Amino acid sequence: MSIEAMKQALDVLENTARSAVEQYVSEQNAITALRQAIEQAEKQEPVAWLHPDKKVDVVVPTSLTWFDKPLPLYTAPPRKEWVGLTDEEIVTTLFECEGNGIHHYTRTVEAKLKEKNT
């Protein structure tokens, strides 16, 4: 399940005192996110299988699923560490956008961060 889907589900549970319209929209967003997370999880192939024995757990590759009721094991893709802007990049961007307004500056910073983190 994605972190975003979990946050939306938590938001729905924590904010039961909101208006009916706000509650409905929040619930629908959470339902959509949870359905998407479930679909993605179901598409993922296990990397190995766990055999829960009485005394010891045995992990076998996906090609060796010869035992009853194996538990699938999955991996998550490695997460890339967030890269922010340096103070120099922030100041340079500010001067480059001078006179164009805060919206232009914000979009320029956003584009630079996206470039560094994708």
C-alpha positions in Angstrom: 0.0 0.0 0.0 1.4 3.4 -0.9 2.0 5.9 1.8 -0.4 8.3 0.1 -3.2 5.8 0.3 -2.5 5.2 3.9 -2.5 8.9 4.7 -5.8 9.4 2.9 -7.4 6.5 4.8 -6.1 8.0 8.1 -7.4 11.4 7.1 -10.9 9.9 6.6 -10.9 8.2 10.0 -9.5 11.3 11.9 -11.9 13.8 10.4 -15.3 12.5 11.1 -16.6 15.9 12.3 -16.3 17.6 8.9 -19.3 18.6 6.9 -21.2 15.9 4.9 -19.8 17.1 1.6 -16.2 17.3 2.8 -16.5 13.9 4.4 -18.0 12.4 1.2 -15.2 13.8 -1.0 -12.5 12.7 1.4 -14.0 9.2 1.6 -14.2 8.9 -2.2 -10.6 10.0 -2.5 -9.5 7.5 0.0 -11.5 4.7 -1.7 -10.0 5.5 -5.0 -6.4 5.6 -3.6 -7.0 2.3 -1.7 -8.3 0.6 -4.8 -5.3 1.8 -6.9 -2.9 0.6 -4.2 -4.6 -2.8 -4.1 -4.4 -3.1 -7.9 -0.7 -2.3 -7.9 0.0 -4.8 -5.1 -1.9 -7.5 -6.9 0.2 -7.0 -10.0 3.4 -7.4 -8.2 5.1 -10.8 -8.4 6.6 -12.4 -5.3 10.4 -12.8 -5.2 10.2 -15.8 -3.0 7.8 -17.9 -0.9 7.8 -18.4 2.9 6.9 -21.8 4.3 5.8 -21.3 7.9 7.0 -24.6 9.4 6.4 -25.4 13.1 10.0 -25.0 14.0 11.6 -22.9 11.3 10.7 -20.6 8.4 12.0 -21.7 5.0 12.3 -19.2 2.2 12.4 -20.7 -1.3 12.6 -19.0 -4.8 9.4 -18.4 -6.7 10.1 -21.4 -8.9 9.9 -23.9 -6.0 6.4 -23.5 -4.6 6.0 -27.2 -3.8 4.6 -26.9 -0.3 1.0 -26.2 0.9 -0.2 -22.7 1.6 3.0 -20.8 0.9 3.2 -17.1 1.9 4.4 -14.8 -0.9 7.3 -12.4 -0.1 7.6 -9.1 -1.9 10.2 -6.4 -2.2 9.7 -2.7 -2.6 11.8 -0.7 -5.1 14.7 1.2 -3.4 13.8 4.7 -2.5 15.8 7.5 -3.9 17.0 10.0 -1.3 15.5 13.5 -1.6 17.8 16.1 -3.0 16.9 19.7 -2.2 18.3 23.0 -3.5 21.4 24.6 -2.1 21.3 28.1 -0.7 23.2 29.3 -3.8 20.6 27.7 -6.1 17.7 29.3 -4.2 19.3 32.8 -4.4 20.3 32.3 -8.0 16.7 31.3 -8.9 15.3 34.3 -6.9 17.4 36.7 -9.0 16.6 34.9 -12.2 12.9 35.3 -11.5 13.1 38.9 -10.1 10.1 40.9 -11.3 8.1 37.9 -12.5 6.1 37.4 -9.3 6.0 34.7 -6.6 4.0 32.3 -8.8 6.8 32.2 -11.4 9.4 31.8 -8.7 7.5 29.0 -7.1 7.1 27.2 -10.4 10.7 27.6 -11.3 11.8 26.2 -7.9 9.3 23.3 -8.3 10.8 22.5 -11.8 14.4 22.5 -10.4 13.4 20.2 -7.6 11.6 17.9 -9.9 14.7 17.8 -12.2 17.0 16.9 -9.3 14.7 14.2 -7.9 13.5 12.3 -11.0 
